Amino acid sequence: MATFEEKVKKQIEIIRQHTFLDPTRDKVFKEIFSKDVTLIHFLNAVMHMPEERKIVSIERKKPASTLTSAIDKEEVRFDVHAKLNNNEFIDLEMQRASHEDFADRVELYADQLSIESKIHFDSQRTETEKEDHPYLMPSTYCVWICNFPVDFCESYREELGLFRFSSLGNPEALPVYAKKRYILLDLSKVDAKVLNLNTTETEWLELFTRMASAKDAPKTKDPVIADVYRRMMVSAMEKNFITEVATGMVTEAEISTRIGTARREGREEGREEGREEACKEMAKAMLADGVSLDKIVVYSGLTPEEIKAL
């Protein structure tokens, strides 16, 4: 059986056979949006803001925060967390695969974003302003790019909000609370008909759905889009970066394999102990590979305390 290092080396060889890196991979995704101009360009394309409210600047915020419950503490880590130029806040997430309780995860991140945003918002207000309007909230946007079919998305782009049940069926209904929006881009529902719309948004959708397998960059007059293709060329990347991408891909593959094995063994043995033991072994291996605690919790199903005890 090949060692972890051998698997990474093999994955590097596979990556080097491609022209571009896969933009849905965590390391690549964050590199794409490491440039403010690129993040602003993307958000303006997918958020459908009126012209007078277009984003012109952003302020990066800390990516992680601690969620404390009566049982334990858990870290919520945003992929991209930023304050927009008009005192609004954004969380941009790339999700490659579905898992149980996905809608709950979207809501959990939205709630945590609201709390983080309220704290920062109040820190910028005067004492008088806070006394006059103690509950005033800033607007928040949760943008999720999903590389799998989302069961509550009928189209490739869905914008969700808080509506009255009595407004169902009314095409002119507006959200009851407009300061909290969810925008989901379901890449599985992007087809040729959508891409033929030829907008800035569809250029981004094409990038996320086709760049990994593309041989050449598409023709575009957009300098930001062209820059992303140029920066994400495999030949333009340093060896260390490609190694980190490959390591992440192997780790993700091994996690999926171990989860499958754990579930199968649990079914075959007819007892939960078999699955739990397999999950613990998987968690140990992930810890040894340097995988973050929050990811181990998601993939193994163990609590942070159980993982730390290993």
Disulfide bonds with the S-S distance in Angstrom:
none
